Each structure stands twice: as structure tokens, then as C-alpha cells.
Amino acid sequence: MVVAPVLWSTAGVLARQVESARGFEMAFWRSGFAAVFVFCALAWLQGSRPFATLRAAGLPGLVSGAMWAIMFTCFILALTFTTVANVLVVASLGPLFTALLAFAFLRDPVPTRTWAAIFAASAGMLAMFGAGFSAGAPRHLAGMALALTIPVASAVNIVVLRRSGAHLDLMPAVMLGAILSAAVTLPLALPFQASGRDLLFLATLGVVQLGVPCLLLVLASRTLTAPEIALLALVEVVLGPLWTWLGAGEVPAGSTIAGGAIVLAALAGNEAAALAGRRRV
């Protein structure tokens, strides 16, 4: 699960290498390449037909696929209305929503240490992006409303994976989500402007930054609790500014570094306490 957000966090630095394609076209190609990769990976690794497996997953597979599509698409849409800071602060509500849904539908008890980690990580996120957080203007409010669908969809998806993943193969749902996202963004992506170099980086985004980590999350959901998954996913937001600093020269503010340290400390503390508890058992 740690590897997944590390790969997700490369989105910013890879996107900075794209020269001609913009916005919706980037979202279309990223989702399209992810769909092709996941189909080929599942066909090769499992020796099965991914669409047949998806049909066998039934309603949980459809719900998970829809949630993936919302997450793949709404992040780009939210950024067209409001700032990155607004989107990331709203998205940081994911662990809280996940813990509440997991308790309501899975009856998973949420340890006190996890609640403490959730609120500490949220405080760290506010410290990272609080200076750039803004609201009030209609376009910002619209963007934040779109961004709110991201943590909600993530929470629903994780709960579905935890509830059904033990007896159903929900990996093809990632493919379904990518197909739906590509279909939604295609009309807005035309006419295509991506160069051959752009397509190389967009393919990397689709495979390395989207396809592989999403499959890893599905695997992790068979072992980790829902709140743990949502908390560890925040590593993406902490590492994203680091990669853009190293790879694109965007120097993060001091508050970003301090807030990131708080988030990492909260995540590490929660996992250390969980590991110590398992050892005692």
C-alpha cells in the first residue's frame, strides 16, 4: 500500500513534462493508457478474460468501477475551477469519510490511535496548503464541490473492496473506471494536440502513475483495514511537492515541508502502534 501512493505522487512531475496536451486531453490519454494496461496485465497475470471476470464481480464490480471513474475524472475537473490547494485540502477528508463508512457498513472498530492519526494528518494537510486555500468565489465553491466527490468516492470504493474483495476479484473494476473516465473526457479532449513526446509521458502516467498503483490498492484492501488504506494514501500528497521540486524545480514553501512532516509522523505513528499491537497478540 505504501508503494501505491508513492507512484500516484509522480503525477505532478510527469505532467510537467507534457508540452502540448492540456487538461481534459491529458485525462483522456492517461485513463485510456491505464485501461489498456490493466486489461493486458490481468489477461497475462491471471490467464483469464478481464471482462468476463468483471461480469462475475456483479454489482460490487460496477460500483467500484464507477468510483474509480469519479476519482480519475473529478480531480482534473476540480482543478479547472479552483486551486490545487483547495482540491488537496478537500481531498484530505478521505480518511475521515472512510473511517465513518467502514464503521457504519463493515462494523470495523476504529482504534483511538487511528482517529488521532486522521486528525493529525488533516492538521498537517492544512499546514501544507492552508496558505493557498481560498473560497467564496462561485468558481472556487464549484471546484471544491467537485473535489468533495473524490474523498467520498474513495471511501465508498475502499469499503466495497474490503467488503467484497475477499470473495470477488475486483481488479477489473480499475479497468472499468479507466474506460468510463476516458469516455467522459473524450468529447472535451478534442481536438487532440499531444505530440509523440507527450504521448510517451502520458503513457507513463497511465501505466506507472495510475494502472499499477490502483491494482496494488485492490491487493492491499484484502489485508489492511479501510482507515489504514485511506491514511496511507495521504503519502501521495506529501511526496507530490517533493518530486516536482526535484524534477521540475518547483521549490515547496516551508509550511509545505513542515505540514508534510506532520502527516508522515501521523502515518508512521499509526502503523507503528498497529504493528506493536499485532506483535503482542
Backbone torsions as a table, in degrees:
resi	resn	phi	psi	omega
1	MET	NA	-29.1	178.4
2	VAL	-68.8	-36.9	-179.6
3	VAL	-63.0	-36.6	-176.9
4	ALA	-58.4	-55.5	-179.9
5	PRO	-68.0	-25.9	174.7
6	VAL	-60.9	-43.5	178.4
7	LEU	-70.3	-40.4	177.1
8	TRP	-57.6	-36.5	-173.2
9	SER	-68.9	-9.6	178.6
10	THR	-80.2	-1.1	-175.7
11	ALA	-56.8	-46.4	-175.6
12	GLY	-63.3	-48.9	-176.4
13	VAL	-68.5	-35.0	177.1
14	LEU	-70.8	-40.4	-179.9
15	ALA	-64.0	-31.0	179.7
16	ARG	-66.5	-18.4	-179.1
17	GLN	-84.3	-12.0	179.7
18	VAL	-79.6	128.3	-172.3
19	GLU	-101.8	-39.5	-172.1
20	SER	-105.5	-43.9	-178.5
21	ALA	-69.6	146.1	-179.2
22	ARG	-136.5	154.7	169.1
23	GLY	41.8	-108.8	-173.5
24	PHE	-66.1	-32.0	177.7
25	GLU	-65.2	-40.1	176.2
26	MET	-61.5	-42.9	179.4
27	ALA	-63.3	-40.3	-179.8
28	PHE	-63.3	-51.9	-177.2
29	TRP	-64.7	-40.2	179.0
30	ARG	-59.5	-49.0	-179.9
31	SER	-66.6	-39.5	179.9
32	GLY	-63.1	-46.2	177.8
33	PHE	-64.3	-37.2	178.6
34	ALA	-63.3	-42.3	-179.6
35	ALA	-61.6	-45.1	179.6
36	VAL	-64.3	-43.4	-179.8
37	PHE	-62.3	-48.3	-177.3
38	VAL	-63.0	-41.0	177.1
39	PHE	-58.5	-49.3	-177.8
40	CYS	-66.5	-40.0	-178.7
41	ALA	-64.2	-44.6	-179.4
42	LEU	-68.0	-39.7	178.6
43	ALA	-63.0	-36.0	-178.7
44	TRP	-80.1	-46.2	-174.7
45	LEU	-72.5	-38.8	-173.8
46	GLN	-102.5	-11.3	-179.4
47	GLY	61.3	27.9	-178.5
48	SER	-125.8	174.5	177.9
49	ARG	-93.4	112.7	-175.1
50	PRO	-56.0	-38.4	-179.0
51	PHE	-69.0	-34.1	176.2
52	ALA	-66.8	-40.1	177.4
53	THR	-64.6	-38.5	178.1
54	LEU	-63.4	-42.9	177.6
55	ARG	-62.0	-37.6	179.3
56	ALA	-66.8	-25.2	179.9
57	ALA	-73.1	-18.2	174.6
58	GLY	62.7	-143.3	-176.1
59	LEU	-60.7	-42.7	177.8
60	PRO	-58.1	-37.9	178.1
61	GLY	-65.4	-40.8	178.5
62	LEU	-66.0	-42.6	179.9
63	VAL	-64.5	-45.9	179.4
64	SER	-61.7	-43.8	178.5
65	GLY	-60.7	-41.1	178.6
66	ALA	-64.4	-39.0	179.3
67	MET	-67.3	-40.6	175.4
68	TRP	-59.6	-43.7	-178.9
69	ALA	-61.1	-42.1	178.8
70	ILE	-61.3	-45.4	-178.7
71	MET	-66.5	-42.7	-179.4
72	PHE	-62.5	-34.6	-171.6
73	THR	-93.8	-43.9	-170.5
74	CYS	-69.4	-25.6	177.0
75	PHE	-61.5	-46.6	179.0
76	ILE	-65.2	-43.4	-179.8
77	LEU	-62.4	-42.1	-179.3
78	ALA	-61.9	-38.4	-178.7
79	LEU	-67.6	-20.3	177.7
80	THR	-77.7	-14.1	-178.3
81	PHE	-107.7	-31.1	-172.6
82	THR	-142.1	-176.4	-174.2
83	THR	-80.9	161.5	175.8
84	VAL	-60.9	-39.9	-179.6
85	ALA	-59.3	-45.9	178.9
86	ASN	-59.2	-45.1	-177.6
87	VAL	-63.9	-44.2	-176.3
88	LEU	-70.3	-38.0	177.9
89	VAL	-64.0	-43.9	178.4
90	VAL	-65.9	-41.3	-179.9
91	ALA	-64.3	-24.6	-179.1
92	SER	-68.9	-7.5	175.9
93	LEU	-74.6	-6.1	-177.7
94	GLY	-51.3	-50.6	-179.5
95	PRO	-59.2	-37.9	179.6
96	LEU	-65.6	-48.5	178.6
97	PHE	-61.0	-40.0	-178.6
98	THR	-65.0	-43.5	179.3
99	ALA	-61.6	-41.8	-179.6
100	LEU	-66.3	-45.2	179.6
101	LEU	-66.9	-38.6	179.3
102	ALA	-63.8	-39.6	178.3
103	PHE	-67.8	-38.7	-176.1
104	ALA	-73.7	-40.6	-171.8
105	PHE	-106.1	-25.5	-180.0
106	LEU	-104.9	-11.2	-176.2
107	ARG	58.6	29.2	176.2
108	ASP	-79.8	121.7	175.7
109	PRO	-67.8	138.6	178.5
110	VAL	-102.5	111.6	-177.9
111	PRO	-61.3	155.1	178.9
112	THR	-58.1	-37.5	-179.8
113	ARG	-61.6	-34.3	-179.4
114	THR	-72.7	-40.9	175.5
115	TRP	-59.4	-43.5	179.8
116	ALA	-62.0	-41.2	179.5
117	ALA	-65.6	-38.7	179.3
118	ILE	-60.6	-48.3	-177.3
119	PHE	-72.2	-34.4	176.8
120	ALA	-66.7	-41.9	178.8
121	ALA	-65.1	-38.5	177.5
122	SER	-63.4	-40.1	177.2
123	ALA	-63.4	-40.0	177.3
124	GLY	-62.8	-39.9	178.2
125	MET	-63.5	-40.9	178.3
126	LEU	-64.0	-37.5	177.7
127	ALA	-66.0	-37.7	-178.8
128	MET	-65.7	-44.8	-169.8
129	PHE	-121.2	6.6	-176.1
130	GLY	-59.9	-36.2	-178.2
131	ALA	-65.0	-29.3	-179.8
132	GLY	-96.1	1.7	-178.2
133	PHE	-76.2	131.2	-179.8
134	SER	-146.5	152.9	178.5
135	ALA	-151.7	-176.9	177.2
136	GLY	107.6	-53.3	178.7
137	ALA	-67.9	142.2	-177.7
138	PRO	-54.5	-39.1	-178.2
139	ARG	-67.0	-36.5	177.8
140	HIS	-67.7	-40.8	178.5
141	LEU	-64.1	-39.0	177.5
142	ALA	-64.6	-42.6	178.6
143	GLY	-64.0	-39.2	179.3
144	MET	-70.6	-32.9	175.2
145	ALA	-64.6	-41.8	175.3
146	LEU	-64.6	-42.2	179.8
147	ALA	-62.5	-30.7	-179.5
148	LEU	-65.0	-24.7	178.1
149	THR	-68.4	-21.6	-177.3
150	ILE	-67.9	-54.9	178.4
151	PRO	-66.7	-30.5	177.6
152	VAL	-66.9	-47.9	178.8
153	ALA	-63.0	-39.3	178.4
154	SER	-62.0	-44.0	-180.0
155	ALA	-63.1	-45.5	178.7
156	VAL	-61.0	-43.7	-177.9
157	ASN	-62.8	-45.4	-179.0
158	ILE	-63.4	-40.4	178.8
159	VAL	-64.5	-41.9	177.5
160	VAL	-62.4	-43.9	179.1
161	LEU	-62.1	-42.1	-179.6
162	ARG	-67.9	-36.6	-175.3
163	ARG	-78.5	-36.9	-172.9
164	SER	-111.8	-13.5	-174.1
165	GLY	-66.4	-21.0	-178.1
166	ALA	-70.7	-29.3	-177.2
167	HIS	-121.3	0.1	177.8
168	LEU	-131.0	145.7	175.1
169	ASP	-88.7	106.5	-176.7
170	LEU	-102.9	12.2	175.7
171	MET	-62.0	-40.1	178.6
172	PRO	-62.5	-15.5	177.0
173	ALA	-64.5	-29.6	175.3
174	VAL	-62.1	-42.4	177.5
175	MET	-62.1	-44.0	179.2
176	LEU	-61.2	-43.6	179.2
177	GLY	-61.2	-40.4	179.1
178	ALA	-66.6	-40.3	178.9
179	ILE	-63.3	-45.6	180.0
180	LEU	-62.6	-42.6	179.7
181	SER	-63.3	-43.2	178.6
182	ALA	-62.9	-39.9	-179.3
183	ALA	-65.6	-39.0	-178.6
184	VAL	-70.0	-40.1	-175.3
185	THR	-85.4	-14.7	-177.3
186	LEU	-56.5	-50.2	-178.2
187	PRO	-59.6	-32.6	-178.9
188	LEU	-83.5	-13.0	-178.7
189	ALA	-86.4	-17.9	-176.8
190	LEU	-79.5	147.4	-6.0
191	PRO	-78.1	147.0	-178.8
192	PHE	-66.6	140.6	178.8
193	GLN	-127.0	-1.5	-175.1
194	ALA	-65.0	136.5	174.9
195	SER	-86.1	174.4	177.1
196	GLY	-61.0	-39.1	177.0
197	ARG	-64.1	-41.7	177.5
198	ASP	-59.3	-44.2	-178.0
199	LEU	-62.6	-32.6	177.1
200	LEU	-63.4	-46.1	179.4
201	PHE	-70.4	-35.6	178.2
202	LEU	-68.3	-34.4	174.7
203	ALA	-65.6	-38.9	176.3
204	THR	-63.1	-40.8	175.7
205	LEU	-60.3	-44.9	-177.6
206	GLY	-65.7	-38.3	-176.3
207	VAL	-87.0	-57.9	-171.2
208	VAL	-80.1	-40.5	-174.7
209	GLN	-88.6	-20.7	-176.5
210	LEU	-119.9	-58.5	-173.3
211	GLY	-62.4	-54.9	-177.0
212	VAL	-61.2	-52.3	-177.4
213	PRO	-64.4	-33.0	178.7
214	CYS	-67.7	-37.9	174.7
215	LEU	-64.6	-38.1	178.3
216	LEU	-63.9	-38.3	178.2
217	LEU	-62.7	-41.1	178.4
218	VAL	-60.4	-42.2	177.3
219	LEU	-64.0	-43.6	-178.1
220	ALA	-64.2	-30.4	-177.5
221	SER	-66.2	-15.1	178.2
222	ARG	-78.3	-12.5	-175.9
223	THR	-121.6	-47.7	-175.1
224	LEU	-82.1	157.1	174.6
225	THR	-75.6	162.0	-178.6
226	ALA	-60.4	-46.9	179.0
227	PRO	-62.8	-36.0	178.3
228	GLU	-61.5	-43.5	179.5
229	ILE	-60.8	-46.7	-177.8
230	ALA	-65.2	-38.8	179.0
231	LEU	-65.9	-47.0	-178.4
232	LEU	-64.0	-27.6	178.6
233	ALA	-63.4	-20.9	179.4
234	LEU	-68.7	-13.8	175.1
235	VAL	-55.8	-31.6	179.3
236	GLU	-56.5	-46.0	-175.0
237	VAL	-72.1	-30.3	179.2
238	VAL	-72.3	-42.8	-175.4
239	LEU	-81.4	-24.6	-178.5
240	GLY	-52.0	-52.1	178.2
241	PRO	-62.1	-31.1	179.4
242	LEU	-64.4	-45.9	-179.0
243	TRP	-66.3	-38.6	179.2
244	THR	-69.6	-27.4	174.3
245	TRP	-67.6	-49.6	-176.7
246	LEU	-73.2	-37.2	-173.3
247	GLY	-99.3	-19.8	-177.2
248	ALA	-129.1	2.4	175.1
249	GLY	75.3	15.9	178.1
250	GLU	-88.4	103.4	-174.6
251	VAL	-75.8	123.2	-179.9
252	PRO	-74.1	151.0	177.5
253	ALA	-71.3	161.5	178.3
254	GLY	-60.2	-36.3	179.4
255	SER	-66.1	-31.8	177.6
256	THR	-65.7	-42.5	179.6
257	ILE	-67.1	-43.9	-179.6
258	ALA	-64.8	-44.3	178.8
259	GLY	-64.3	-38.9	177.4
260	GLY	-62.2	-38.0	177.5
261	ALA	-63.7	-37.8	178.2
262	ILE	-64.9	-44.2	179.8
263	VAL	-62.2	-46.7	-179.7
264	LEU	-63.1	-39.5	178.2
265	ALA	-63.2	-40.0	178.7
266	ALA	-64.7	-43.8	179.7
267	LEU	-65.2	-45.9	-179.0
268	ALA	-64.1	-41.6	179.8
269	GLY	-63.1	-42.1	179.1
270	ASN	-63.5	-45.1	-178.4
271	GLU	-69.9	-35.7	177.9
272	ALA	-64.5	-41.9	178.5
273	ALA	-66.4	-38.6	178.2
274	ALA	-64.4	-42.8	-179.9
275	LEU	-64.8	-41.3	178.6
276	ALA	-63.4	-38.2	177.5
277	GLY	-64.4	-40.9	178.8
278	ARG	-64.9	-38.2	179.7
279	ARG	-65.5	-37.9	178.1
280	ARG	-65.2	-37.9	178.8
281	VAL	-66.8	NA	NA
